[in-house]
Amino acid sequence: MSLSKNQLKLITSLQQKKYRTNYNLFIAEGTKVVGEFLNSNFELEHLFCVDKLAYDNIEKATIISETELKKISTLKTPNNVLGIFKIPLNEPIKKEGLVIALDEINDPGNLGTIIRLCDWFGVDQLICSTNTVDCYNSKVVQASMGSLTRVSIIYMDLETYLQNIELPKYASLMEGENVYKSSLPKNAILVMGNEANGISNSILKLLTNTISIPRFGNLQQTESLNVATATAILLSEFKR
């Protein structure tokens, strides 16, 4: 079989958020990532693969040529298989445990890495402001390396969320309390801010605690840490 014009049109449209929302579908690519979604609760819409034998047990699979795969792939080097999956419904908001909340994270690579970090450290819910990059953006899906299947991600008005949740709320700030000297609770919300501007003032007013990662360099001239790197360090301390 080959790729139809309608299939080509649908798949390429899913590179834009408005069409992912309209169709309630997103793209995953590559053997590792697609395999994670196939072995999860995500529902497969269709699979396009170069090697049918690898997916012989899947009914919703179409064999296409490498040339056709290049036409629909978002990767510089397409990797044998592209899957279209349905976007799931939101899960209930957790009221206990450690939750990460993101305030306007723009970079897909950062969000994908933070999703992987949540998976690694056992944080199973991530709250994102409505202006945070879409977690079903193909670059986020690839960067998350399958962790998207194990972390619940909810987009909502961050102010409303913080106003209505009773957990301690921590802001990651340059001038906050030294995280290595802080006593951190098991149940809390950790808010990470925008790559360039940090946490917005309207959100800061709703937070009860501030923490920071101290600089140890002699010159103290490094301006800041990458938001995903900072998230990794803080998650490690919350879980220690």
Disulfide bonds with the S-S distance in Angstrom:
none
